[in-house]
Amino acid sequence: MNGKATGKTKASGERTIKLLPHQVVVRPLVTEKGTHRSDRLNQYAFEINPLADKNDVRAAIEALFEVTVVKVRTQNRKGKPRRHRFRDGHTKAWKKAIVTLGAGYRIDFF
């Protein structure tokens, strides 16, 4: 590296940006596959801030929904090419988290 800071981490490994719980979770993803996971596996999917890591997601879900999180898996989803009239473009890239809750905990979105 050329010594420039990326804005995400310092040389010591700690982050320069601290996200609050409501900034980490953008929205819950309520899909058919997600409702299947929530019923059978006690897993819930969320769109999250791209700067958030697994520890941020765990802390945010526990603070916002008052549940115990067992496991967090994250995915970086690429944007897809799309056309509108005569212009080519892309949908935005986004980050997804699948959160597994402890036994006896549920999240109700409705």
N, C-alpha and C positions, 0 to 999 in steps of 0.2 A: 504494500500500500504506500501511498505517497504522503501519509501523515495527516490527511484531511479527515475530519470527523464526519461520519455519515448522518449524524443527527439522531440515530437510534440508540447507539451504545457509546460509552466512553471507553478509553483504553483499559480501565480497570474492570470492565464487563458490566457495570451498572448502567441502566438506561437513563437518558436525559429527559424523556417524556413520561410523565406519570398519568395514566388514564384512570378516570373515575368509573365506578361500576356502570353507570348509565351511558358512558361513552364507549364502553367495551362492547356491549350487546346492542347491535343495530336493530334487529327484529327477529322474532321467532319464525322458523320456516315450518308452516303448517301444510304438509303435503300428504298424499295417500301413503307413501312409503314412510313418512315420519309418524303418522298415526299408528301404523303397524308396529314400528319400533317402540313407540311409547306404550302401547298395550302389552306387547309381549316381552320386550327387553328392557323397559324402563329407561330408554334413551330418548333424548330430545335434541333437535337440530336448531341452530341459531346462525344468522348472519352476524359476523363480528367485525370489529375494526381491524383493518389489515396490519396495524401496528401492535395489536394485542398478541400475547403469547399464551401458552396453556395455563400458566400460573395466574395471569390476569383473568382469563375466562373462568377458572375455578373460583377465584375470589368474588368475581362479579355475580355469578349465578348463585353462589351461597348467600351473598348479601342481598340481592334483589328478590329472590324467591324463598329464602329461609329454608334451604334444603342442604343435604350433605352430598357432595359430588365425589364419586368413586374414581371416574376416569374421564379424561378429555382427549378427544382426537380432533385434529384440525386438518383442513384441506384448503389449498389455494386454488380457486377456480378461475380458469382463463376466460377472457371475454371472447365472444363468438363474432365472426364477421356477419354483418347485416347490411342490407341495401335499403335505402329510402329514396324513391324516385330515381334520380340519376346519380346519386351520391353513394359511395361506399363508406362504410364505417364499422365500428366495433361496439359491442356492448361492453360495459365496464368489467374489469376483473374484480373478484371479491373473495372474501375469506369465509369459510364455513367451519363451524365447530359442532361436533356431536358429543353430547354430554351424557354420561351414564350416572344415574343417581343411586344412592344407597337404598337398601331394602326398606320399604315402608314410606318412602317419599314419593310424591307426585307433584306435577305442575299442571294446573288447569288453565288453558289459554282462553276458554270461553266461559 
